[in-house]
Amino acid sequence: SEYHEQIIHKLGNLTLTKNNSSLSNNSFEEKKKIYKFSNYLFTRELSRYSKWTSKEIQIRSKKLSEIAVNVWSLPAKFNKSKMKINEYYENPEMYPYSINDL
């Protein structure tokens, strides 16, 4: 579906692995077995989830976005538009962009 195509490319649904292409069609339960032994903390954390739905993806997207903004913030002179990250999560239809749009 169109919704599925949008959500699979959201930041919260992406992670680093050695086997991205081979894992892509596996069930979440199968992926968790691999994630558990990842060298990357953000990937290992995925093994703790009991389910993986759009709600978990949105929550993780928000968490990763907030971390990214803190790590890679721009100097104030470049911040002409100060969209609050919570605005995105309250009205995601207003911001239909995903990582694929970059």
Secondary structure, DSSP 8 states (H G I E B T S, - for coil): -HHHHHHTTSGGG----S-HHHHTTS-HHHHHHHHTT-SSHHHHGGGG-S---HHHHHHHHHHHHHHHHHHS---GGG------HHHHHH-GGG----GGG-
